[in-house]
Structures are given as structure tokens and as C-alpha cells.
């Protein structure tokens, strides 16, 4: 670590850091999914090792974010990121990433209501705020499908608005937002009609090879649908820089993976030069986050209208009493959301709403529309 820190590195993203201590008896596992993780995830000497890493990082005032899969013990997790523990700055937990994992693992179907997303987000917001911890906010990375396809709607009609919704929903929570390459453009999963030979993800391919011969046609069709939804290849297609050949990623004819067909419409060149696309919604969200740090960086978090299965709404409140409200319609239908409050200012509205549009006893939201207000 000192080798890189002495050369100016500001910190580390540490892969599966909670796997570094294992049960040295090497017992057998009877778990049907991720067999053995109960013996190697957050093992007996984990925090001893993390303290050693943290001591070095502390010497350099360096940053750390540790990936911690296969653990949902809140006490165990807060030990790793507690402000007085001297271990990690923050962690990537996986509870949100497991929302659509079925009883037979990642590639088995599982639907989820918006209330489940609310419960999970609220759990992690409160855990960190109440225990002097810190959240790493993410919905995408190199191992996960695209958030617009996974959490909202990626059809041509709703894709852009859904990607803007993700920006407000994620970017104004408590913690540090991580924006994965292409997320700021609203890049999507690979098309449903891509054949199996376009896939490169070894996890996906191994699963298919394991099940394809024994499964009936209906099961094989289900598996192919789950691969399109959840394969890591969704995050590993070439970055879409422009509408040209290979999306401007390379001048070669064959990158490691086929470029997503929609790069002619979804690309950086088209978005950075126009005022309305997803890219500029992310910019606006991050500008407001910086301008109102006491609210969005350090403020409290509370769900609003928790039972609602279409609208995800939450409040952020600063210590000095300033309050912001974030309202996001996750459905593909227009909604009228009853709200008797009064907004002083519209902070972010991709749809261009004004204070007059929201101070009449309800907030009318188009499909996949989100808005942030200062109260």
C-alpha cells in the first residue's frame, strides 16, 4: 500500500475485502447458493486485518472503499466503517443488488415491490446515520446490470426519464455517490435479441453450460431472459462515446464485446452538447449536492409516504433546519401525489417544473419523473 500511497495515490477500492479471513478448519457447506460463504465472508480475523490497513491509510489521510458481499449482519458491517474504528472509509454492500435474486440464486427470477426498495434504502441510510458510519451509494458497477434497465424502465419511451430519475434518487441520498461509466448517459442492458454467443461473462456462461442440457425449453427461455437482465456483460459493453463505428471507443473492427446497438442514440457526444439529456441532469444533481452540503451530504434522511408503491419520496434535513424533498415516480404511469407542503425553490426538475406546479396540494408526475425541492 505504501508503494502506491508514496507515489500520490489518494486511496484504494478494495475487492471482496471481507473474504481475507477464513475459517481455517475448512468445513463443508450445505448452502445451495454461494456454498461456503458462511465460512469465508467476514471471518474471525477480518477486523484485525482491516485495522492494520486502516492504520496505514490513516498515516496518509487516504480514502478506502471496500467491497463486502455475502454479509448482512448490521453489527459486522458497521464495525468496518464506524467513524471511530479506524478501518475503512465506506463499503459497497450488496443488499440492493440482491433484490432481484430468486431462491436459486442470481439467475433465478424474482420480482420486487417498490416498498422493498424503500425498506432496503432506509435500512442503510439509518444504519450509517445512527452509528457514525458512511454509505457508498451505487446502483451500477462492472459486475452489475444497468440501473435504468434493472430498477426503472429502459424502453425507448421511458429510458431517458428513468435515467434522470436514477440521478435524483441516488445522488441526493446520504453517502458518497459512485457513478459508473455510461450511467451518466443512461446506458442500458444489452438488447433482448442478442444471441448467446455474444455473451462473454464467465459466470453467465458457466451457469448456462451447467443447466442447458437438463432444462426443458421453458426453463431455458427463462434462463436466457435472466441472463439478459443480470449478466455482467450489461456493464462491460464498450463505452458509448459517439454514434460512429464502435461507438467511438476504438478504431479497430472488433472490440472484446459487441457495442450496444443503441449507441447511435445514447452516446456522450450527443448528450454533452445539448442541455436536456441525462448527462446534464447528473451535473445539476451534483451541483445541488455541493451547494447544499449541510442538507444532502450531512443531513438526516427520512422516508415519506412509505406505503406508496409508485412513488419513492424522501426528506433530507440539515442540522440548521433546512429541508429538501425528493420525489420519484418509479411507475410507467402518470401519478398525482398528494402533498400539502410548500416549496421555496425547485432544485432539480428534468421536466422543467416551477414552484407554482408543486404548491397546489399535489404534485403531478409524468411516468418516470423525479423532482427535488427545497422547502
ChimeraX attribute file (.defattr): number of C-alpha atoms within 10 A of each C-alpha:
attribute: neighborCount
match mode: 1-to-1
recipient: residues
	/A:1	11
	/A:2	12
	/A:3	8
	/A:4	11
	/A:5	17
	/A:6	10
	/A:7	8
	/A:8	11
	/A:9	14
	/A:10	14
	/A:11	17
	/A:12	16
	/A:13	14
	/A:14	15
	/A:15	13
	/A:16	16
	/A:17	19
	/A:18	25
	/A:19	18
	/A:20	16
	/A:21	18
	/A:22	18
	/A:23	15
	/A:24	10
	/A:25	7
	/A:26	10
	/A:27	9
	/A:28	9
	/A:29	12
	/A:30	9
	/A:31	10
	/A:32	10
	/A:33	11
	/A:34	13
	/A:35	11
	/A:36	16
	/A:37	17
	/A:38	15
	/A:39	19
	/A:40	18
	/A:41	21
	/A:42	25
	/A:43	17
	/A:44	15
	/A:45	13
	/A:46	19
	/A:47	22
	/A:48	12
	/A:49	15
	/A:50	21
	/A:51	16
	/A:52	12
	/A:53	16
	/A:54	22
	/A:55	14
	/A:56	16
	/A:57	23
	/A:58	13
	/A:59	10
	/A:60	15
	/A:61	13
	/A:62	17
	/A:63	16
	/A:64	19
	/A:65	19
	/A:66	23
	/A:67	17
	/A:68	21
	/A:69	20
	/A:70	18
	/A:71	16
	/A:72	12
	/A:73	9
	/A:74	12
	/A:75	10
	/A:76	13
	/A:77	20
	/A:78	20
	/A:79	18
	/A:80	25
	/A:81	25
	/A:82	18
	/A:83	17
	/A:84	11
	/A:85	17
	/A:86	20
	/A:87	25
	/A:88	29
	/A:89	22
	/A:90	26
	/A:91	25
	/A:92	18
	/A:93	21
	/A:94	16
	/A:95	16
	/A:96	14
	/A:97	17
	/A:98	13
	/A:99	18
	/A:100	20
	/A:101	17
	/A:102	13
	/A:103	12
	/A:104	12
	/A:105	14
	/A:106	20
	/A:107	24
	/A:108	16
	/A:109	16
	/A:110	15
	/A:111	8
	/A:112	11
	/A:113	10
	/A:114	17
	/A:115	16
	/A:116	13
	/A:117	17
	/A:118	20
	/A:119	12
	/A:120	13
	/A:121	18
	/A:122	15
	/A:123	13
	/A:124	22
	/A:125	20
	/A:126	16
	/A:127	18
	/A:128	21
	/A:129	17
	/A:130	10
	/A:131	15
	/A:132	13
	/A:133	25
	/A:134	22
	/A:135	23
	/A:136	18
	/A:137	23
	/A:138	20
	/A:139	21
	/A:140	20
	/A:141	18
	/A:142	14
	/A:143	15
	/A:144	19
	/A:145	26
	/A:146	30
	/A:147	24
	/A:148	26
	/A:149	21
	/A:150	19
	/A:151	19
	/A:152	20
	/A:153	22
	/A:154	21
	/A:155	12
	/A:156	9
	/A:157	11
	/A:158	17
	/A:159	20
	/A:160	23
	/A:161	26
	/A:162	29
	/A:163	32
	/A:164	30
	/A:165	27
	/A:166	26
	/A:167	26
	/A:168	25
	/A:169	22
	/A:170	19
	/A:171	23
	/A:172	25
	/A:173	25
	/A:174	24
	/A:175	23
	/A:176	16
	/A:177	17
	/A:178	15
	/A:179	17
	/A:180	15
	/A:181	17
	/A:182	21
	/A:183	24
	/A:184	22
	/A:185	24
	/A:186	26
	/A:187	29
	/A:188	26
	/A:189	26
	/A:190	26
	/A:191	13
	/A:192	11
	/A:193	8
	/A:194	13
	/A:195	10
	/A:196	13
	/A:197	7
	/A:198	11
	/A:199	19
	/A:200	16
	/A:201	15
	/A:202	12
	/A:203	13
	/A:204	23
	/A:205	15
	/A:206	10
	/A:207	13
	/A:208	18
	/A:209	10
	/A:210	11
	/A:211	13
	/A:212	15
	/A:213	10
	/A:214	10
	/A:215	13
	/A:216	10
	/A:217	11
	/A:218	9
	/A:219	13
	/A:220	16
	/A:221	13
	/A:222	13
	/A:223	21
	/A:224	20
	/A:225	17
	/A:226	19
	/A:227	27
	/A:228	23
	/A:229	23
	/A:230	24
	/A:231	27
	/A:232	23
	/A:233	26
	/A:234	26
	/A:235	25
	/A:236	23
	/A:237	21
	/A:238	22
	/A:239	20
	/A:240	25
	/A:241	21
	/A:242	19
	/A:243	18
	/A:244	13
	/A:245	14
	/A:246	24
	/A:247	23
	/A:248	19
	/A:249	15
	/A:250	13
	/A:251	11
	/A:252	9
	/A:253	8
	/A:254	10
	/A:255	13
	/A:256	9
	/A:257	14
	/A:258	16
	/A:259	20
	/A:260	21
	/A:261	14
	/A:262	17
	/A:263	22
	/A:264	16
	/A:265	14
	/A:266	24
	/A:267	24
	/A:268	21
	/A:269	15
	/A:270	16
	/A:271	19
	/A:272	14
	/A:273	11
	/A:274	11
	/A:275	10
	/A:276	14
	/A:277	22
	/A:278	28
	/A:279	25
	/A:280	20
	/A:281	24
	/A:282	23
	/A:283	13
	/A:284	18
	/A:285	22
	/A:286	18
	/A:287	14
	/A:288	18
	/A:289	18
	/A:290	13
	/A:291	12
	/A:292	17
	/A:293	13
	/A:294	19
	/A:295	27
	/A:296	25
	/A:297	19
	/A:298	17
	/A:299	23
	/A:300	20
	/A:301	22
	/A:302	14
	/A:303	17
	/A:304	16
	/A:305	13
	/A:306	15
	/A:307	12
	/A:308	13
	/A:309	16
	/A:310	20
	/A:311	25
	/A:312	23
	/A:313	22
	/A:314	22
	/A:315	23
	/A:316	24
	/A:317	19
	/A:318	18
	/A:319	11
	/A:320	9
	/A:321	11
	/A:322	14
	/A:323	20
	/A:324	25
	/A:325	23
	/A:326	22
	/A:327	22
	/A:328	24
	/A:329	27
	/A:330	24
	/A:331	21
	/A:332	16
	/A:333	12
	/A:334	15
	/A:335	18
	/A:336	13
	/A:337	19
	/A:338	13
	/A:339	14
	/A:340	12
	/A:341	13
	/A:342	15
	/A:343	20
	/A:344	12
	/A:345	14
	/A:346	20
	/A:347	21
	/A:348	22
	/A:349	19
	/A:350	19
	/A:351	14
	/A:352	10
	/A:353	16
	/A:354	15
	/A:355	15
	/A:356	11
	/A:357	14
	/A:358	22
	/A:359	15
	/A:360	14
	/A:361	14
	/A:362	15
	/A:363	18
	/A:364	18
	/A:365	22
	/A:366	18
	/A:367	20
	/A:368	26
	/A:369	29
	/A:370	27
	/A:371	25
	/A:372	25
	/A:373	21
	/A:374	20
	/A:375	15
